[in-house]
Amino acid sequence: MAIARGGLVTYSSEHVAYGQRLTQYLDTLQRDLVELRRMVSVYDDALTVPGRHPGTNGDGTGRQATNGPSRPTERLALDEARECLQRELNNGAPYISYAIAYVRGVTASMDRSLSQWEGEDSALDSGGTP
């Protein structure tokens, strides 16, 4: 909260605390974005890398798998898992778009307020005519 004293405006500890809290939020957002970018990369790899080949055993021994009706189950399970990954990517994309819009809105609002504080004409900042 701004406090006027003798024509000067000073700031209370609440302003400092709020600024620090905003910085902490931004740090958290940045860490989460790094993690999200890593996850998207992993998802991309999982969606494009071929699954286990039905001709070899899944335990890594290289033994030849037996042919039989149970082998297609692995392929179906892998397809279901890939569909789940693709579904999550599709579900997440709109939320990321909204998050970008919110962050840009906050940035624009803060920029307008800063410009006004610096004495610039706010009509020009909002795209209006003077």
N, C-alpha and C positions, 0 to 999 in steps of 0.2 A: 504494500500500500504506500502510495506517495504521500509524504507529509510536507506541507509548506511551512518554512521557517524563515521569517525575515525576507520574503521574496525568493528564497532558494527552495528548490524541491529536493528533498532527500528521500532515500528509500529505506524501508524497514527491512528487518531480517527476513520477513516473509517473501520479499522480492528475490532476495538471494537464494532462499530455500526453494522457491518456485523455479528459478533458473537452473539450479542444480538438479531438481527433480526432472525438468524438461531434458537436461543433458543426459541424465540416467535413462530416460525413456528412449532417447535417440540412440544411446549406446546399445540398449537392449534390442531395439529395432534393427540396428546394423548387424548385431550378432545373429539375430533370427533370419535376416535376409541372407547372410552367408550360409547358414545351415539349410535354408530353403533352396538356395542355388546348388548346394552339394546334393541335396535330395533329388532335385530335378535331373541333375547329371546322372545319378545312380538309376533313376527311373528310365531315362533315355537309354542307358546301356542295357537295362533289364528288358526293355521292350524290343530292342533290336538284336540282341545277342541270341543266337539259336540255343534252344534248350538241349537237354541231354539227348544224345543220339540213342534211339531205341536199340541199336545193335550192340551196345556195350552195357555192362552192368553199372548201375548207379553208385555202387560202393567204391568206385575208382580202381578196382583191380584189373579192369580191362577184359574181364571174362566176357565171353559172348553171352548175351542174354538169350533166354529161350523164347522161341516164338510161341505165341499163344494169345488167347483172347484177353489176357490181363494186361498186355503191353500197351494197348491204346489208352488205358487209364492214365498213365503218366502224361501222355500227350494232352489228354483232356484236362487234367489237373493243371498242367502248365498253361494251357490256353485260358482256363478260368482265372489263374493268378495274373496273367498278363491283362486280361480284361479288367480285373480289379485295379491294377496299376493305371491303365488307361482311363478308367472311370474317375479315379482320384485326380489325375492330371486335368481332365475335363471339368471336374467339379471345382477345382482350385483356381482355374484361370480367371473366372469372373470376379472372384474375391480379390485376387491380386490387382485386377483392373480397378476395382473400387478403392483398394488401399492406395494405389498410385494417385487416384483422383483426390482422395482425402489429404494425402501428404502435399500434393501440389496446391490444394486449396488453402491449407494452413500456411504454406510458404508464401503464397500470394497475399494472403491477409496480413501476415507479419511484415511483408515487404511494403505494403500500402501504409501500414501504421508507422513503420520506420521512416518512410518518405514524408509522411505528414509531420512527424516529429522533427524531421530535418528541415521543414518549411517548404517542401515542394508542393506544387499545386495538385491536390487530390483528384480534381476533375480529369487531369491528363493521365493519372495512374489508372483510373478505372475505365479508360477508353471513351469517356464523355468529351463533350466539346466545352471549351472554356467559356 
